[in-house]
Amino acid sequence: MSVQGAYTRDTVPENPSLAGARVTFWRVLRSEWRKLWSLRSATILLLSGAVVMVLFSAGVSFAIGSQAGEYEVKAPWFLVAQMGGLGLQIGALLVAANAVVQLAGEYTTHTAVSSYSAVPRRGLVYGAKVLLHAVLGFVFGTAMYALASLVSALAFNLTGMGAQSDGRMLNEALISGLYVMVIVCMALGLGALMRNTTGAVVTVAVFVYVISNVLVGLAFMGNKFVGWISNHLPTAAVDALRPSASLLSGATTEDIEAAGMTAVDRLATWDVWLMIGFWVIVPLVLGYVATVRRAVR
């Protein structure tokens, strides 16, 4: 008997559990969920993001409360809101890094070959990864912001300063979740384009944090054009939705300049959502095209 004949269809046992199985989006999504938690890096990165957010909020709030507690004033709700978001950018970057590891890491380790062999429709795999990590980023950002704000209020109370509460804190938490989701989607799109974990994470970090802060600094120096650009970057666009941002909406130009800032034109609501959609959709579409059309090796 030849070697070829020894491995005919009749001699290879079939797996009855796979009989009649179809590749559906729900099955691919469950597979991605299992792959997510099979890597130790996912737990490490998510826990690191949570710890960073809580420690930042607790440390700075305790320092402020220790100095102002003797004056017997309560921390206003928007101060607690600011304290809750101190570590949000770092936390978002760590969640985005976890998403890129799950996507671009498959190309680095060449496991993408087996993934796309099992699911020939690459769009299903890409869509499942995007949906899973976008939802995870939103839930993480919302929950960790709420926890960090709670820890911040507790730190103010422990120092004798006290903290005010407000129903708008819930909106702040949801917008924080939206911010993390936007950063994750940008990172996923770049990860699919570059197929390199380090390159995608560094690009997001430099663009969102370094370039954004430089442009904001130039905008406060009075450059209107740079101010317009900085307002249309992801961080500024999402922050414009925060209830605490509306506190300056009624301030006059003289009041803003007296506080040491330069008045910058605020975005309209439609402009904010347009920018958020742009920074989410464009990277994801480019990543989808690269995933579907490029060869996998």
C-alpha positions as CSV (number, residue, x, y, z in Angstrom):
1,M,0.0,0.0,0.0
2,S,1.4,3.4,-1.0
3,V,1.8,6.3,1.5
4,Q,-0.8,8.2,-0.5
5,G,-3.3,5.4,-0.2
6,A,-2.8,5.1,3.5
7,Y,-4.3,8.6,4.0
8,T,-7.4,8.4,1.9
9,R,-10.6,10.0,3.1
10,D,-11.9,6.5,4.1
11,T,-9.0,5.9,6.5
12,V,-8.9,9.4,8.2
13,P,-11.4,9.4,11.1
14,E,-13.8,12.3,11.1
15,N,-14.6,14.4,14.1
16,P,-18.3,14.0,14.7
17,S,-18.3,17.3,16.7
18,L,-17.4,19.2,13.5
19,A,-20.0,17.5,11.3
20,G,-22.2,20.1,9.7
21,A,-20.4,22.9,11.5
22,R,-20.5,26.3,9.7
23,V,-18.2,29.2,10.1
24,T,-20.3,32.1,11.5
25,F,-19.5,35.4,13.0
26,W,-20.7,34.2,16.4
27,R,-18.4,31.2,16.3
28,V,-15.5,33.4,15.3
29,L,-16.3,35.8,18.1
30,R,-16.3,33.0,20.7
31,S,-13.0,31.8,19.3
32,E,-11.5,35.3,19.6
33,W,-12.8,35.5,23.2
34,R,-11.0,32.3,24.1
35,K,-7.8,33.4,22.4
36,L,-7.9,36.7,24.3
37,W,-7.8,35.1,27.7
38,S,-5.4,32.4,26.7
39,L,-2.6,34.9,26.6
40,R,-1.2,36.0,30.0
41,S,-0.4,39.4,28.5
42,A,-4.1,40.3,28.3
43,T,-4.5,39.9,32.1
44,I,-1.2,41.7,32.8
45,L,-2.0,44.7,30.6
46,L,-5.6,45.2,31.7
47,L,-4.6,44.9,35.4
48,S,-1.7,47.3,34.9
49,G,-4.1,49.8,33.3
50,A,-6.5,49.5,36.2
51,V,-3.8,49.9,38.8
52,V,-2.3,53.0,37.0
53,M,-5.7,54.8,36.9
54,V,-6.5,54.1,40.5
55,L,-3.0,55.0,41.9
56,F,-2.9,58.2,39.9
57,S,-6.3,59.4,41.1
58,A,-5.6,58.3,44.7
59,G,-2.2,59.9,44.9
60,V,-3.0,63.3,43.5
61,S,-6.3,63.5,45.3
62,F,-4.6,62.7,48.6
63,A,-2.0,65.3,48.0
64,I,-4.6,68.0,47.1
65,G,-6.8,67.1,50.1
66,S,-3.8,67.2,52.5
67,Q,-3.1,70.8,51.6
68,A,-6.7,72.0,51.3
69,G,-8.4,69.9,54.0
70,E,-7.5,72.4,56.7
71,Y,-9.7,75.1,55.0
72,E,-12.8,72.9,55.4
73,V,-13.9,73.2,51.8
74,K,-15.4,70.4,49.7
75,A,-13.9,69.3,46.4
76,P,-16.4,70.2,43.7
77,W,-17.7,67.3,41.5
78,F,-15.7,68.4,38.5
79,L,-12.5,68.2,40.5
80,V,-13.3,64.7,41.4
81,A,-14.1,64.1,37.7
82,Q,-10.7,65.4,36.7
83,M,-9.0,63.3,39.3
84,G,-10.7,60.1,38.0
85,G,-9.4,60.7,34.5
86,L,-5.7,61.4,35.4
87,G,-4.5,58.0,34.4
88,L,-7.0,57.5,31.6
89,Q,-4.6,58.1,28.8
90,I,-2.1,55.6,30.1
91,G,-4.8,53.1,30.8
92,A,-6.2,53.5,27.3
93,L,-2.8,53.0,25.8
94,L,-2.4,49.7,27.7
95,V,-5.8,48.4,26.6
96,A,-4.9,49.4,23.0
97,A,-1.6,47.6,23.4
98,N,-3.5,44.5,24.4
99,A,-5.7,44.7,21.3
100,V,-2.7,45.2,19.0
101,V,-1.0,42.2,20.6
102,Q,-4.0,40.1,19.8
103,L,-4.2,41.2,16.2
104,A,-0.7,42.1,15.0
105,G,0.9,39.4,17.2
106,E,-0.7,36.7,15.0
107,Y,1.4,38.0,12.0
108,T,4.6,38.1,14.1
109,T,4.1,34.6,15.4
110,H,2.7,33.4,12.0
111,T,-0.5,32.0,13.7
112,A,-2.5,34.2,11.3
113,V,-1.9,31.4,8.7
114,S,-3.8,28.9,10.7
115,S,-6.5,31.5,11.7
116,Y,-7.3,32.4,8.1
117,S,-7.1,28.7,7.1
118,A,-9.8,27.9,9.6
119,V,-11.8,31.0,8.6
120,P,-11.1,31.8,4.9
121,R,-13.3,34.9,5.1
122,R,-10.8,37.2,6.8
123,G,-13.3,39.9,7.3
124,L,-15.1,37.7,9.9
125,V,-11.9,37.4,11.9
126,Y,-11.1,41.1,11.7
127,G,-14.6,42.1,12.5
128,A,-14.7,39.8,15.5
129,K,-11.5,41.2,16.9
130,V,-12.7,44.8,16.4
131,L,-16.0,44.2,18.1
132,L,-14.5,42.3,21.0
133,H,-11.8,44.8,21.8
134,A,-14.0,47.8,21.2
135,V,-16.6,46.6,23.7
136,L,-13.8,45.6,26.1
137,G,-12.3,49.0,25.8
138,F,-15.6,50.8,26.5
139,V,-16.4,48.6,29.5
140,F,-12.9,48.9,30.8
141,G,-12.8,52.7,30.4
142,T,-16.2,53.2,32.0
143,A,-15.6,50.9,34.9
144,M,-12.1,52.0,35.7
145,Y,-13.0,55.7,35.5
146,A,-15.9,55.1,37.9
147,L,-13.6,53.2,40.3
148,A,-10.8,55.8,40.1
149,S,-13.4,58.6,40.8
150,L,-14.7,56.7,43.8
151,V,-11.1,56.3,45.1
152,S,-10.5,60.0,44.5
153,A,-13.6,60.9,46.5
154,L,-12.5,58.6,49.3
155,A,-9.1,60.2,49.4
156,F,-10.6,63.6,49.7
157,N,-12.8,62.4,52.6
158,L,-9.9,60.8,54.4
159,T,-8.0,64.1,54.3
160,G,-10.9,66.0,55.8
161,M,-11.6,67.9,52.6
162,G,-14.7,66.0,51.5
163,A,-16.0,65.7,48.0
164,Q,-19.2,66.7,46.3
165,S,-21.2,64.2,44.1
166,D,-23.2,64.9,41.0
167,G,-25.3,62.9,38.6
168,R,-23.1,64.1,35.7
169,M,-20.3,61.8,36.9
170,L,-22.1,58.9,35.2
171,N,-21.8,60.8,31.9
172,E,-18.1,61.4,32.6
173,A,-17.6,57.7,33.1
174,L,-19.4,56.8,29.8
175,I,-17.4,59.3,27.9
176,S,-14.2,57.9,29.3
177,G,-15.3,54.5,28.1
178,L,-15.9,56.0,24.6
179,Y,-12.4,57.5,24.7
180,V,-10.8,54.2,25.4
181,M,-12.8,52.6,22.6
182,V,-11.7,55.3,20.1
183,I,-8.0,54.7,21.0
184,V,-8.4,50.9,20.8
185,C,-10.1,51.2,17.3
186,M,-7.3,53.4,16.1
187,A,-4.7,51.0,17.4
188,L,-6.4,48.0,15.8
189,G,-6.5,49.7,12.4
190,L,-2.8,50.7,12.6
191,G,-1.9,47.2,13.8
192,A,-3.6,45.6,10.8
193,L,-1.8,48.1,8.5
194,M,1.6,47.7,10.0
195,R,1.3,44.1,11.2
196,N,3.8,45.0,13.9
197,T,2.8,45.3,17.5
198,T,5.5,47.8,18.6
199,G,5.1,50.0,15.6
200,A,1.3,50.4,16.0
201,V,1.5,51.0,19.8
202,V,4.3,53.6,19.5
203,T,2.5,55.4,16.6
204,V,-0.7,55.7,18.6
205,A,1.2,56.9,21.7
206,V,3.2,59.5,19.8
207,F,0.3,60.8,17.8
208,V,-2.4,60.8,20.5
209,Y,-0.2,61.9,23.5
210,V,3.0,63.6,22.3
211,I,1.7,65.4,19.2
212,S,-1.6,66.3,20.8
213,N,0.1,67.9,23.9
214,V,2.5,69.8,21.7
215,L,-0.4,71.2,19.6
216,V,-2.4,72.1,22.7
217,G,0.6,74.0,24.1
218,L,1.0,75.9,20.8
219,A,-2.7,76.7,20.7
220,F,-2.6,78.2,24.2
221,M,0.1,80.5,22.9
222,G,-2.5,82.1,20.6
223,N,-2.1,80.2,17.3
224,K,-5.7,79.9,16.1
225,F,-5.0,77.5,13.2
226,V,-3.0,75.1,15.5
227,G,-5.9,75.4,18.0
228,W,-8.3,74.3,15.4
229,I,-6.2,71.3,14.6
230,S,-5.7,70.3,18.2
231,N,-9.5,70.5,18.8
232,H,-10.0,68.0,16.1
233,L,-7.7,65.4,17.5
234,P,-9.2,62.3,19.3
235,T,-8.5,63.3,22.9
236,A,-9.9,66.9,22.5
237,A,-12.9,65.7,20.5
238,V,-14.0,63.3,23.1
239,D,-13.2,65.6,26.0
240,A,-15.5,68.2,24.4
241,L,-18.4,65.9,25.2
242,R,-17.7,65.9,28.9
243,P,-20.2,67.7,31.2
244,S,-17.2,69.3,33.0
245,A,-16.1,70.8,29.7
246,S,-19.4,72.8,29.5
247,L,-18.3,74.8,32.6
248,L,-16.2,77.0,30.4
249,S,-18.9,77.3,27.8
250,G,-20.4,80.3,29.6
251,A,-17.1,81.9,30.5
252,T,-16.2,85.1,28.6
253,T,-12.9,85.5,26.7
254,E,-11.7,87.9,29.5
255,D,-12.3,85.2,32.2
256,I,-10.5,82.6,30.2
257,E,-7.5,84.8,29.5
258,A,-7.5,85.9,33.2
259,A,-7.1,82.3,34.1
260,G,-3.9,82.1,32.0
261,M,-5.4,80.4,29.0
262,T,-6.2,81.5,25.4
263,A,-9.7,81.3,24.2
264,V,-10.0,78.6,21.5
265,D,-13.1,78.1,19.5
266,R,-15.1,75.1,20.8
267,L,-16.4,72.4,18.5
268,A,-20.1,72.1,17.7
269,T,-21.7,68.8,18.7
270,W,-22.0,67.6,15.2
271,D,-18.4,68.4,14.6
272,V,-17.4,66.4,17.7
273,W,-19.2,63.3,16.6
274,L,-17.9,63.7,13.0
275,M,-14.3,63.8,14.3
276,I,-14.9,60.8,16.6
277,G,-16.4,58.8,13.6
278,F,-13.4,59.9,11.5
279,W,-10.8,58.6,14.0
280,V,-12.6,55.4,14.4
281,I,-13.8,54.5,10.9
282,V,-10.8,55.6,8.8
283,P,-8.2,53.5,10.6
284,L,-10.5,50.5,10.8
285,V,-11.4,50.6,7.1
286,L,-7.7,50.9,6.1
287,G,-6.9,48.0,8.4
288,Y,-9.8,45.9,6.9
289,V,-8.5,46.5,3.3
290,A,-5.0,45.5,4.3
291,T,-6.3,42.4,6.1
292,V,-8.4,41.2,3.2
293,R,-6.0,42.0,0.3
294,R,-2.5,41.4,1.6
295,A,-0.9,37.9,1.5
296,V,-0.5,36.1,4.8
297,R,2.8,34.3,5.4
